[in-house]
Amino acid sequence: MLSMKTAGAVLLLLWSGQVVTAADSPRETCQPVIPTLLKEMSVLIAEQRVELTHTKTQLQAMETRLRASESKAEAMETRLRASESKAEAMETRLRASESKAEAMETRLRASESKAEAMETRLRASESKAEAMETRLRASESKAEAMETRLKGNLRREREQSRVSFSAALLAQGRRTIGPSPVPLTLVFELVFTNSGNAYNSSTGIFTAPIRGVYFFVVFVYGYGSGATATGVSLHKNGEHVVLAYAQQTTYVVQPSNGASLLLEKGDEVYVELWPNSWVHDAEIHHCTFSGHLLFPM
Ligand SMILES: *[C@@H]1O[C@H](CO)[C@@H](O)[C@H](O)[C@H]1NC(C)=O
């Protein structure tokens, strides 16, 4: 114990009032027990004080570190809370965003349904338009056919309405026809014109090709004679219409007559020699029979 050479120990020894050195006499080593104990205790206390001081220092350092740690923990707590708040805010925003996305999905589906419905209507409309196009073409074809028929009819009607004939009694030579006790249809042989070919120069009969108003005129020529007249009658379907008649004793006569007649298609018009009458014709054509369609009806 006494071999302790620290500064503290030297101070303690000074404090106890017994200054000694390592070179002291051996006599001094044999001191009483109690002071020695006291010295040891002093030394111990000094040691303890040093340790206490050291420990205090350590404690202070630890306190400082603890406070730093607490500050750090507080800061971390603060940051953690901030982070949690932020996370909550983000959660809220995320949910809002999801709701928005759902709403948009719903709208998108509605829009798609609408588009499909419109597509369906569009196709139906197109089908309808095609059907109408088909009908229109059929109708146009029909109209064209009708137009063609109408034009044909008009052309035929125009052709049919060009009806006009003129004929003289004798084609050649000179001759007196009659008198005859029975009615005799005169055949005007020499055709000047016969548009529509309604007059038959073999029979002397005009046959109306269409319904209409026709004008007929007849001129005959004959010698005067006390017994025989010069006369002819215009006939329609076997019925008398008008008479061209003249009689004198000498020279010649040239009676004539005419009429406008409404004829049905197929009606026949011709000239008959009047009973007990005669007519005379020559190369210069005294006797003529003419007929013209004035207008169709
Ligand atoms: C004229 O009438 C005769 C006798 O009916 C007939 O044979 C002939 O074909 C007719 N001619 C014309 C051009 O119609």
The ligand as an SDF file (V2000), in Angstrom:
LIG
                    3D

 14 14  0  0  0  0  0  0  0  0999 V2000
 -107.7930   -4.3250 -150.5660 C   0  0  0  0  0  0  0  0  0  0  0  0
 -108.9150   -5.1850 -150.4990 O   0  0  0  0  0  0  0  0  0  0  0  0
 -108.6720   -6.4570 -151.0630 C   0  0  0  0  0  0  0  0  0  0  0  0
 -109.9680   -7.1440 -151.0320 C   0  0  0  0  0  0  0  0  0  0  0  0
 -110.5590   -7.1460 -149.7590 O   0  0  0  0  0  0  0  0  0  0  0  0
 -107.6150   -7.1850 -150.2490 C   0  0  0  0  0  0  0  0  0  0  0  0
 -107.3560   -8.4310 -150.8180 O   0  0  0  0  0  0  0  0  0  0  0  0
 -106.3790   -6.3630 -150.2400 C   0  0  0  0  0  0  0  0  0  0  0  0
 -105.3950   -6.9390 -149.4110 O   0  0  0  0  0  0  0  0  0  0  0  0
 -106.6500   -4.9490 -149.7870 C   0  0  0  0  0  0  0  0  0  0  0  0
 -105.4560   -4.1460 -149.9780 N   0  0  0  0  0  0  0  0  0  0  0  0
 -104.8910   -3.5040 -148.9800 C   0  0  0  0  0  0  0  0  0  0  0  0
 -103.6650   -2.7270 -149.2940 C   0  0  0  0  0  0  0  0  0  0  0  0
 -105.3320   -3.5600 -147.8640 O   0  0  0  0  0  0  0  0  0  0  0  0
  1  2  1  0
  1 10  1  0
  2  3  1  0
  3  4  1  0
  3  6  1  0
  4  5  1  0
  6  7  1  0
  6  8  1  0
  8  9  1  0
  8 10  1  0
 10 11  1  0
 11 12  1  0
 12 13  1  0
 12 14  2  0
M  END
$$$$
